[in-house]
Amino acid sequence: MLTYSYVARETATGKKISAEVQAENETAAARLLTERGMAPLDITVKKDKEGLTGLFNRIPTKQKVIFSRQLATLINAGLPLVQSLNTVRNQTPNKNFKNIISKIISDVEGGSTLSNALAAHPKVFDDVYVSLVAAGETSGTLDNALTRLANQQEKDAETVSKVRGAMVYPALVVFVLVAVVAFLLTTVLPKVEDLYNSLPGVSLPFVTRVLLAVSDFMIHWWWLILLVIIAGSIIGVRWSRTEKGRLFWDRFKMNAWGIGSLYMMVYMARFSRTSATLVVSGVPMVRMLQTTAKAVDNRHIEASINRVIEQVKGGKPLSEALAGDKNFLDLVPSMIKIGEQSGTLGDMLTKLADYYEKELDNKIKNISTTVEPILMIVVGIMALLVVAAVLLPIYSLAGKNLIQRY
């Protein structure tokens, strides 16, 4: 049984009510509210709040992939569903995941379908997972659906890992650069300043005076800098979780110089891979698009897909509905159109996902070779500024001594 949060209007009084109800699915929840004399306005699955405990209790993708593959193998071998689930649970090392599987087994033994039992744990099994399992149950190909799920999860995790890996080297270089500059400003420059103050007639150049001012500020106001960084981080994280912050961040990732094209390839590969998996499993077009919209994990692309859904409902082909949308790369509707005309939409979407994943690999390699010299130039400029701040007064003093001597 799932817990649903609902907003409904009482038929007799017209009063709007917000509460919770337990039901096997959304349709059953709506039917239950109607029997109670209420007209449902909005029904959503209640999600548990994720605090610090939820962060540590997350189930790794690798565990879910193993779960899917093992369950697919056992079902394919002809074992009953409950026995297959029990076997997978006994082989699962993760205690949290083992408890979740135990709850799923209880629900299935109580008469629930596997898809509904999985839907009770949205933090572990998302809409794509539940939709594919439901399609597999309907068509009698649950083992194939689970195998496709495992393949898709592996591909998606691999793609995200590549993008994160591409960001590690630049982030590490920038961190080391900031640490070295901070050390020079707070340790080396103050000693140089004491030396120059003891020498009469030394006029400090502009660069030296600026860096000494920065050094003085960092030494005396380091706590304020630390406070601003911590407060800014907390405010930034909280704002990014709001709808406006999420919209801004998602748009930034799509358009940012250097990484925008990377993220667009990730989104296109994710859209294509998820759509292909759902189409091949026999999920209806509208349901497939609704599920994919959430799986892409970008508000702007999700809004585009929702607009496409309305056009598809009106009888428009998917390729025409996507054509000209600024949130989709041009190749996507072109390949989908070929798939629609040839009756091989699932295959075309799979090829599209493979293409963008390969392009992503090439792009990451190119970025690595481009970013490295840029970072070296930045490091060189920062080192030059510090060296200039230290040596220019010495050259100035030496020049004055030569002039006085002659």
C-alpha positions in Angstrom: 0.0 0.0 0.0 1.2 3.5 -0.9 0.5 6.7 1.0 -0.9 9.5 -1.2 -1.2 13.2 -0.3 -4.4 14.6 -1.8 -6.3 17.8 -2.3 -10.0 17.2 -2.8 -13.3 19.1 -2.6 -16.3 17.8 -0.6 -19.2 17.3 -3.0 -21.8 18.3 -0.4 -20.2 21.4 1.1 -17.7 22.5 -1.6 -15.0 22.6 1.1 -11.4 22.0 0.0 -9.6 19.3 2.0 -5.9 18.4 2.1 -5.0 15.1 3.8 -3.5 11.6 3.2 -4.9 8.3 2.1 -3.5 4.8 1.6 -4.2 2.9 -1.6 -2.6 0.4 -3.9 -2.3 3.0 -6.8 -3.4 6.5 -7.8 -6.6 5.2 -9.5 -7.5 3.3 -6.3 -6.9 6.4 -4.2 -9.1 8.5 -6.5 -11.9 5.8 -6.3 -11.6 5.7 -2.5 -12.0 9.5 -2.3 -15.0 9.5 -4.7 -16.7 6.8 -2.5 -16.2 9.2 0.5 -18.1 11.9 -1.3 -15.1 14.0 -2.4 -13.9 15.1 -5.9 -10.1 14.7 -6.1 -8.2 17.7 -7.4 -4.6 16.5 -6.9 -3.2 13.2 -5.8 0.6 12.6 -5.4 2.6 9.8 -3.8 3.9 11.0 -0.4 7.7 11.1 -0.4 9.8 10.8 2.7 11.8 13.8 3.8 15.5 13.2 3.1 17.6 14.5 5.9 21.1 13.5 7.0 20.0 10.0 7.7 18.5 9.7 4.2 21.8 10.9 2.7 23.7 8.0 4.3 21.0 5.5 3.6 21.0 6.0 -0.2 21.2 2.8 -2.2 24.2 2.9 -4.7 23.3 2.4 -8.4 25.6 -0.6 -8.5 23.4 -2.4 -5.9 20.3 -1.6 -7.9 21.9 -2.9 -11.1 22.9 -6.2 -9.3 19.4 -6.5 -8.0 17.9 -6.1 -11.4 20.3 -8.6 -13.1 19.9 -11.2 -10.4 16.1 -10.9 -10.3 16.0 -11.1 -14.2 18.1 -14.3 -14.2 16.1 -16.0 -11.5 12.7 -15.2 -13.2 14.1 -16.3 -16.6 15.1 -19.6 -15.0 11.5 -20.2 -14.0 11.5 -19.4 -10.3 8.4 -17.8 -8.7 8.6 -14.1 -8.1 8.6 -14.3 -4.3 11.2 -17.0 -4.2 13.4 -15.0 -6.6 13.0 -11.9 -4.4 14.0 -13.9 -1.3 17.1 -15.3 -3.0 18.1 -11.8 -4.2 17.6 -10.4 -0.7 19.7 -13.1 0.9 22.6 -12.2 -1.5 22.3 -8.5 -0.9 25.1 -7.1 1.4 23.5 -3.7 1.9 21.4 -3.8 5.1 19.2 -0.9 4.1 18.5 -2.4 0.7 17.8 -5.8 2.3 15.1 -4.2 4.5 13.5 -2.5 1.4 13.5 -5.8 -0.4 11.8 -7.4 2.6 9.1 -4.8 2.5 8.6 -5.5 -1.3 8.3 -9.2 -0.6 5.6 -8.6 2.1 3.6 -6.4 -0.3 3.9 -9.0 -3.1 2.8 -11.8 -0.8 -0.1 -9.6 0.2 -1.4 -9.5 -3.4 0.4 -6.3 -4.7 2.0 -6.3 -8.1 5.8 -6.0 -8.2 5.5 -2.5 -9.8 3.2 -1.2 -7.1 5.5 -2.7 -4.4 8.5 -0.9 -6.0 6.6 2.3 -6.3 6.3 2.4 -2.5 10.0 3.3 -2.4 10.4 6.2 -4.8 13.8 7.2 -3.4 15.2 3.8 -4.6 13.0 3.0 -7.6 12.2 6.0 -9.8 9.3 6.3 -12.3 11.4 4.8 -15.1 12.0 1.7 -13.1 8.4 1.3 -12.0 7.1 1.9 -15.5 9.4 -0.6 -17.1 8.5 -3.3 -14.5 4.8 -2.6 -15.0 5.2 -3.0 -18.7 7.1 -6.2 -18.2 4.4 -7.6 -15.9 1.7 -6.7 -18.5 3.5 -8.3 -21.4 4.9 -11.3 -19.5 8.5 -10.2 -20.2 9.5 -9.1 -16.7 13.0 -10.7 -17.0 13.7 -8.7 -20.2 12.4 -5.5 -18.7 14.7 -5.9 -15.7 17.7 -6.6 -17.9 17.0 -3.5 -19.9 16.8 -1.5 -16.7 20.2 -2.8 -15.5 21.7 -1.8 -18.9 20.2 1.6 -18.8 21.3 2.3 -15.2 24.8 1.2 -16.0 25.0 3.5 -19.1 23.5 6.5 -17.2 25.9 6.1 -14.2 28.8 5.7 -16.6 27.9 8.9 -18.5 27.5 11.0 -15.3 30.8 9.6 -14.0 32.6 10.7 -17.1 31.3 14.3 -16.8 32.2 14.5 -13.1 35.7 13.0 -13.9 36.3 15.7 -16.5 35.6 18.4 -13.8 38.0 16.9 -11.2 41.3 18.0 -12.7 40.4 21.7 -13.3 38.8 21.8 -9.8 41.9 20.3 -8.2 44.3 22.7 -10.0 42.1 25.8 -9.1 42.1 24.6 -5.4 45.8 24.2 -5.3 46.3 27.5 -7.0 44.1 29.3 -4.5 45.9 27.6 -1.6 49.4 28.5 -2.9 48.4 32.2 -3.5 46.8 32.4 0.0 50.0 31.0 1.5 52.2 33.5 -0.3 49.9 36.4 0.6 49.7 35.6 4.3 53.2 34.2 4.9 55.8 35.5 2.3 54.6 39.0 1.5 54.3 40.2 5.1 58.0 39.3 5.7 58.9 41.1 2.5 56.9 44.2 3.6 58.9 44.2 6.9 62.1 44.1 4.9 61.2 47.0 2.6 59.9 49.1 5.5 63.4 48.8 7.1 65.0 50.2 3.9 64.9 54.0 3.5 63.8 55.5 0.2 62.0 52.5 -1.2 58.9 53.4 -3.2 56.7 50.3 -3.5 55.2 49.7 -7.0 51.4 49.6 -7.5 51.3 45.8 -7.9 53.2 45.4 -4.6 50.9 47.8 -2.8 47.8 46.1 -4.0 48.9 42.6 -3.0 50.1 43.9 0.4 46.6 45.4 0.9 45.1 42.1 0.0 47.5 40.3 2.3 46.7 42.6 5.2 43.0 42.1 4.7 43.4 38.3 4.7 45.5 38.3 7.8 43.2 40.5 9.9 39.8 39.6 8.4 40.3 35.8 7.7 37.3 35.0 9.9 35.1 37.3 7.9 36.2 35.6 4.6 35.5 32.2 6.1 32.1 33.3 7.4 31.2 34.7 4.0 32.2 31.5 2.2 30.2 29.3 4.7 27.2 31.6 4.6 27.3 31.9 0.8 27.6 28.1 0.4 24.6 27.5 2.7 22.5 30.2 1.0 23.5 29.0 -2.5 22.6 25.3 -1.7 19.3 26.2 -0.3 18.5 28.6 -3.1 19.4 26.0 -5.7 16.8 23.7 -4.2 14.0 26.2 -4.8 12.2 26.2 -8.1 13.8 29.5 -9.3 17.2 28.3 -8.2 16.7 25.0 -10.0 15.6 26.7 -13.2 18.6 29.0 -13.1 21.1 26.2 -12.4 19.6 23.9 -15.1 19.8 26.7 -17.7 23.3 27.6 -16.6 24.4 23.9 -17.1 23.0 24.0 -20.6 24.6 27.3 -21.7 27.8 27.6 -19.7 31.0 28.0 -21.7 33.0 24.9 -21.9 30.6 22.6 -20.1 27.3 23.5 -21.7 27.8 21.2 -24.7 28.8 18.4 -22.3 25.6 18.6 -20.3 23.5 18.9 -23.5 25.0 15.6 -24.7 24.3 14.0 -21.3 20.6 15.1 -21.4 20.2 14.0 -25.0 21.8 10.6 -24.3 19.6 10.2 -21.2 16.4 11.2 -23.1 17.2 8.8 -25.9 18.3 5.9 -23.7 15.3 6.1 -21.4 12.9 6.6 -24.3 14.4 3.6 -26.2 14.1 1.4 -23.1 10.5 2.3 -22.5 9.5 2.1 -26.2 11.1 -1.4 -26.6 9.3 -2.5 -23.4 5.9 -1.6 -24.9 5.2 1.5 -22.8 2.6 3.8 -24.6 4.0 7.0 -26.2 2.4 9.5 -23.8 3.3 7.4 -20.7 6.9 7.1 -22.1 7.2 10.8 -22.5 5.8 11.6 -19.1 8.3 9.2 -17.5 11.3 10.4 -19.6 10.5 14.0 -18.7 11.3 13.3 -15.1 14.2 11.0 -15.8 16.1 13.7 -17.8 16.5 15.7 -14.6 16.4 19.2 -16.2 13.5 21.5 -15.6 13.7 23.2 -19.1 13.9 20.0 -21.0 11.1 18.6 -18.8 8.9 21.6 -19.8 9.7 21.0 -23.4 8.7 17.4 -23.2 5.5 18.3 -21.4 4.6 20.7 -24.3 5.4 17.9 -26.7 3.1 15.5 -24.9 0.1 17.9 -25.5 1.0 18.0 -29.2 1.3 14.2 -29.4 -2.1 13.8 -27.7 -3.4 16.0 -30.5 -2.1 13.5 -33.1 1.2 15.2 -34.0 4.2 12.9 -34.6 6.9 13.0 -32.0 9.5 14.2 -34.5 7.4 17.1 -35.6 6.6 18.1 -32.0 10.3 18.1 -31.1 11.5 19.9 -34.3 12.7 23.5 -33.6 12.7 23.1 -29.8 15.8 25.0 -28.6 16.2 22.6 -25.7 16.8 19.7 -28.0 19.7 19.2 -30.4 18.7 19.0 -34.1 19.8 15.4 -34.6 17.2 14.2 -32.1 14.0 14.9 -34.1 15.8 13.9 -37.3 16.6 10.4 -36.0 13.2 10.0 -34.4 11.6 10.9 -37.8 13.5 8.1 -39.5 12.5 5.7 -36.7 8.8 6.7 -37.1 8.9 6.3 -40.8 10.7 2.9 -40.7 8.8 1.5 -37.7 12.1 1.2 -35.8 11.7 4.0 -33.3 13.3 2.0 -30.4 16.4 1.1 -32.4 16.8 4.6 -33.6 16.6 6.0 -30.1 19.2 3.4 -29.0 21.5 4.4 -31.8 21.0 8.1 -30.9 22.0 7.4 -27.3 25.1 5.5 -28.4 26.1 8.4 -30.7 25.8 11.0 -28.0 27.7 8.9 -25.5 30.6 8.5 -28.0 30.5 12.2 -28.8 30.6 12.9 -25.0 33.8 10.7 -24.7 35.4 12.7 -27.5 34.3 16.0 -26.1 35.7 15.2 -22.7 39.1 14.3 -24.2 39.1 17.6 -26.2 38.2 19.6 -23.1 41.0 18.0 -21.1 43.6 19.0 -23.7 42.2 22.5 -23.9 41.7 23.2 -20.2 45.2 22.1 -19.2 47.2 24.9 -21.1 44.6 27.5 -20.0 45.1 26.5 -16.4 48.8 26.6 -16.8 48.6 30.2 -18.2 46.5 31.2 -15.2 48.9 29.7 -12.8 51.8 31.4 -14.6 50.1 34.8 -14.4 49.4 34.5 -10.7 53.0 33.4 -10.1 54.2 36.3 -12.2 52.2 38.8 -10.2 53.6 37.6 -6.8 57.2 37.5 -8.1 56.8 41.0 -9.6 55.4 42.3 -6.3 58.5 40.9 -4.5 61.2 41.8 -7.0 60.1 45.2 -8.5 61.0 47.1 -5.3 64.4 45.5 -5.3 65.1 46.5 -8.9 63.8 50.0 -8.0 66.2 50.3 -5.1 69.1 48.9 -7.2 68.4 51.5 -9.9 68.4 54.3 -7.4 71.8 53.2 -5.9 73.3 53.1 -9.4 72.1 56.6 -10.2 73.5 57.9 -6.9 76.8 56.2 -7.5 77.3 57.8 -10.9 
